[in-house]
Amino acid sequence: MRWFILILAMFAASPSLAANSLVRDAGTIDVGGVTYRLGGIDAPAPDQVCIDDQADSWACGAEARDQLVGLIGDRDVRCEDLGADTAYNKRHVGICTVGDDATSLNQLLVRRGLAMNFAFAGQNRFGEDETDAKNNRRGLWKGCFAAPQEFRAGRKDGALLGAACRTDKDREIREVLFPLEPAMPSGCGIKGKYALRARVTGNIGIYHLQVCRSYPALTHPDRWFCTEDDARAAGFRKAYNCSPFSRQRS
């Protein structure tokens, strides 16, 4: 009985149990049973790779996600619901704040250089914050990176951004930003592959679960996803050779 009471006390004291949110990635958060895409920003996916100011490979997407987790801590999050996300109707767009903070998480991420300003509903909310982060080489801007939306679309020939980009090393930099064998982020074991045949269903690629027959043979995925929902939101459909009885957290 004493052990039972002690265990209850440990859980009651755990700060993580007080939070009402779950961070999916640097631009997506679950609050009160609703999944919000942070409006007005474009944040890197967990599997996005950047180059830092020392010209080294940097898991910028994972770090941006971890910094968002740190900004929230054990405090509750509240979101202004701006309506359904037109890109993926299972999500809403939100401007989210934490605790008693007046500054939104959206703005803080752009201010820290961990996300880009992204015009939404005709509004350019965080343009000044992005300019300040860029001029002071914060976060992504200190190194070299592809815009998150360009990375998600697999546009390997798009513009490169950041203070450490070098035109004489363009090919080498792009090989780092779009690696042939991208590292799997922790907890993100769903493989994604860009595929022309996926466009028949209005998608840009196909995702493969561990229960799919195609999973072991796919040794060079283009993307890694943490949940099926993340894969679908990125424009990928499930491989047709997956077991109809399998389930994956989404």
ZIZI-V839467 format. One line per field, one symbol per residue. phi: phi as a letter, one per 20 degrees, with the letter a starting at -180 (. if undefined). burial: + if it has 9 or more other C-alpha atoms within 8 Angstrom, else -. Layout:
BEGIN
phi: ???
burial: ???
END
This chain:
BEGIN
phi: .fffffffffffeffffefdcceebfccbeclndedeffnccdffgefdcdefdmdfcffffffffffgffemdefdcceeeofffebfedddbddcclefeeffgfffffemebdfbgclmddfcfffffffffdlelgffdbbeggffffemefdffdcofefcffcgfffffffcffcffffgmcdeeccfbfffffdmddacdcefeffefffeecfecccecffffffenddfffeeffeeccgb
burial: ----------------+++++-+++++++++---+++++++++++++++++++---+-++++-+++-++--+-++++-+----++-----++++++++-----++++++++++++++++----+-+--++-+++--++++++++++++-+++-------++++++----+--++++++---+--+--++++++++--++---++++++++-+-++-----++++++++-++++-+++++--+--------
END
